[in-house]
Amino acid sequence: MKRRDFLTGVAAVGAAAAVRAEPPGASAPAPPALAARKGRIKQALMRFNFGAGSTLTFDDMCREAARAGFYGFDLVGPQDWPTLKKHGLVCTMAPAMGVTIRDGLIRPALHDAIEKSMHDEIELCASNGWPNIITVGGERRGMSDEEGREHCTALLNRVKARAEDKGVTICIEVVNSKYTDPEFGRADAIFDHLEWGAEVCRRVNSPRVRILFDIYHVQIMEGDVCANIRRYFPWIGHFHAAGVPGRHEPTARRSSITGSSRAPSGSSGSRATSHTNSGPRRAGIRLRICGRSSRSWTCEPRRFTHTKGVVRHGGLFSRRIPGW
């Protein structure tokens, strides 16, 4: 298969540095032209792609993302949705409401409160045109896989009709339970293997209940990422991408994405990267996808390197930036 088109990169830091204060009386520079979107892959970002401690405002981030042709941002709260809309961007994955990493969908004592929160968030997302909501299974705290599946299925059966009516997909994130540091894992998480979530999706049997396939977490717990994507593709609604080890850029060392894909029923057709960046210099984002069309994908990088005008994303993805 021939390598397909690459997405344009974000050069947020470089672009921000280029917009310097003009001398008194100078006319304001013309806004940069927006990159054309082909729509095959809807690439999304997260705030910390622009670097830990970045001085850029969220408005600055959105401006640069839109200029480079990105589709939107994951995990942006309602207070910042007007900024997304101002720049023609989408909240590709709304943050979880009603659940926490510890207390998720498997806690029957919380089901009434979670159901209300999810109904409210579904309505809110639908009214704004947002496609997805993230949620989590929670910590098992001695609960068996089967008991957890039963509780999770029972709750999702109570909210799936609203999600179907409003066209909003509930995405349950698969995580790793190996690492106890919350930066790198979710200790005691019940949804730490794909089959658990896939079986929940089968039982709920709704096109609006899907898995959020986090490549970083899956590589740690199960490995064989591309084979697992093929196996569980019917149940995947969104992707997060980060490399192992370290939750940095996906590289050829242990995790990368080269499989082909088609847009699944109920998916948003967007993707987001979810890794921290290891390079020290200019910011920019590249993601290579070999395949036909796609679901959603989100990145989490923080820094990128460049060499002679080529932005390199983990050594695997690159694109020449005109004028560098």
N, C-alpha and C positions, 0 to 999 in steps of 0.2 A: 504494500500500500504506500502511495506517495505521501510525503509529509504535507499536511494541509496548511491552510493559512494560519499565521500566528496572530494573536491579538496584539494590539498596540500596547505599549507600556505606559506606566505612570511615571513621569519625571517630576514628582511633586517638589522635591527640594530644589532641584535645578531650576524649575520654572519659577518657584517662589523667589529664588535668588536673582533671577533675571528681571523681575519686576521691581526695580529699584526706584527710589524717590527721584522724580524728575526736577530739573531746575525750575525756579518760579516762572510762571507764565507758560510753561511747556504744556502742550496738549496731552491729554491722557492717551496712553497707548491703546491701540485697537485690541479688543478681546481676541484671544487665540481662537482659531477655527476649530470646531469640534470634529473629532475623527468620525468617519462614517462607520456605522454598525451594520454588519451583514446579518446579524441575528442568529447565526448558526450556534454560537456559544455566547451565553449571557454571563459574562464574567463580573463578579462582584468583589468588593473589598471589605475590610474591617478597619476601624479607626487606627489601630496600632500598626497597620501596614506602613504608616508614615513615620514611624519611629517613636520609641519610648521617649517621653519628654519633648515631643515635637512642639514647636511654637505655632504651628499652623492652626488656625481655627477650623471648625468643622466646615464652615463655608468655603475656606480655602481648599480643603480636601475635596469637597464636592466639585468645586470648579475644575481642579486638576483631573479628577476622575472623569468628569464629563468631557473635558477636552481630549482625553486620551481614548475615549470610546467605551469606557466601562459602563455597566448596566445599572449598578446600584451598590448599596452597602447592606451587609448583614448586621443584625442585632443593634439597630438604631431605635431608640425610644420615641414615643409620640411627640415629645417636646422638640425633636429635631426633624420631624417629617416635613414641615414647611420648607426647610433648607434643601432637603432632597428634591422636593417638587420644583423649587426655584431653579434648579440646575437640570431638570428633566431626568432625574434619577429615581430609582425604585428602592423601597425597603424590601430586599429580596428574602429576608428572614426576620420576622418580628421577634423580639425577645420574649422569653417565657413569662407568663403571668399566672399566679396561683400555685406554682410549684417552686421548689428549690432543689439544689443538687442533692441535699439530704432527703427531703420529703417530696417525693414525686408521685407519679401516677399509681403506684402500688399501695398507697396508704388509704385504705377504705374509710378511715375516720375523717379524712380530709376531702373525700369525694364531692360532697355537696358544695364546699367552698371552691374547689378546683373547677367543678362544672360551671358554676356561675362566672368565675373569672375567664374561663375559656370561651363561654358563650359571648361575654362582653368583648373579649379580644377579637373573636371571629367577626363580630359586627363592626368593630372599629377598623379592622384590616380590610374588610369588604368595602366599607364606605370610602376608603382611601385607595383602593385598587391594589393592595399588597397581597402577594400570592401565598405566603407561608408563615407558619408559626412554629417556633422551636419548643420542644418540651422534653422532659427527662423521666426515666423510670424511677430514679431515686436509689437510696441505699437499702440493701436487703435487710440488714440487722437481724440475721437469722432466718429470714423468710426463704423458702425454697423457690426454685425457678418456676415450678408449676403454680404454686400459690400466687406468686407475683404476676404471672401471665393472666391468671383468672381475674385478679383485681384490676389489672391494667385494661384488660379486654372489657370488663364490666363498665368502667368509666368511659372508655372511648365509644362504646355503644350508646352511651347517653348523649354524646356530643357530635357524633358523626353526621347525623341528619342536618344539623345546623351548618356544619362545615360543607356538606355537599350542596345544600341550598345556596350558600353564599360563595362557593367556588374558592374556598381557602383550604390549603392542605396543612394538616397537623403532622409535623416531622419529629419523630422520636430519635434523639441522638444516641448512637452507639459510642461508648467510651472505653478506656482501659482502666482496669482496677489494679494494675500492677504497681503503679507509682502512687505514693501517698501524698507527695507534694502536689497541691492543687494546680500548680502551673503546668504539670505534666501528666496528671492522672486524676482519677476519681475513685478513691479507696472505697471498697465495698459496694460499688455500683452493681445493680442487678442486670442492667443491659450492657454487658461487657463482651458478649458474643453475638454475632449476627443472627444466628438461628433463633435466639430468644425473641428478638424483635420481629423477625420474619413470621414466626408462628403467631404472634399477636396480630400482625397485619392480616394473616390468613383468616383468623377467627373473626376479626372485626369486619373484614370483607368490604372495605370501602375504598374507592379511589382517592379519597381525601385523608387517608391515614397511611403514612409512609415512613421509611427509615431515613434519617439524616446520616449518610455514610461518611464518617470522618476517617480519612485515609491514614492519618497519623495513629489514631487509636486502634484501627483494625490491623495495621502492620504490627503493632506491639503485641496484640492479643492472639492474632491468627495468622498473620503473614499472607503471602500469596494473594496480594491485593487484586490483581487483574482477574484472576480466576474467581475470586469472591464477588467482584463486580458482576461478572457474567452470570454467576449462579444466582445472585440475589437481585438482579437488575429489575425484575417486575415489582419489587417492593421498595425500591430506592426513589426518593423524591428530590434529594438535594445532596451535594457533596461539599465537604470541607477538605482542604488539602494542606498537609504539612509533612515534612520529612522526619525520618528516624535515623539517628538519634537526635535529641535536642530540640525537637519541634521547630526546626529551621526550614529552609527551602527544600522542597522535594528534589532529590538528586539521584544519580545512578547508583549511589552506594547501597541503599537498602530499599528505598521506596520511590517509585515513579509511576506515571500513568501513561500507558501506551495503547490501551484497549479501545476498540471502537464502541460506539453507543448510539442508541436511538432515544428520542424523547419518550418517556414512559407515560402511561395514562395517569393523570392527576399531578404530573410534575409541572414545575414552573418554567423549565428550560433555562435556569440560571445556575451559575456555579460561583463558589467563593473560596478564596484561599485562606488558610487558618494557621499560618506559621510565623514564627519570629524570623528576622533576617540576620544573617551572620556577617554581611559585608559592612565596611565602615563608611562608605562614601555616598554617592548620589542615590536618591530614591527612584525606583522604577519597578514595574511589575511585568513579568513575562510568564506565560503558562503555555506549555506545548500540549495540545490535545491531538492525538492521532485518531481520526475516526470521522464519522459522518455527522451526526448532530448530537445534542447533549441535553443533560439536565442542568440543575443549577450547581454552581461551584463557587466557593468563597475562599479567599486567601487571607492568611494572617501574618504576613512578613513585616519586619521592622526596618531592615536596611538592605541595600543592594550595592554591588560594586560596579564600576565601569572601567573599561580599558579601551583607550583609543576610540571613544565614541560608541562602544558597544556595551549596553546594559546587560549584565549577566545575573540571572536569577538562579542561584545555587549551582552555577556551573553547567546547568542543563539547558536553560532557556536563554535565548539572547535575541536582541534586535538592535540594528544600527539606528541611532538617533540623529536625524539630519542636523547639520550645523555644529556637531561636537567635534 
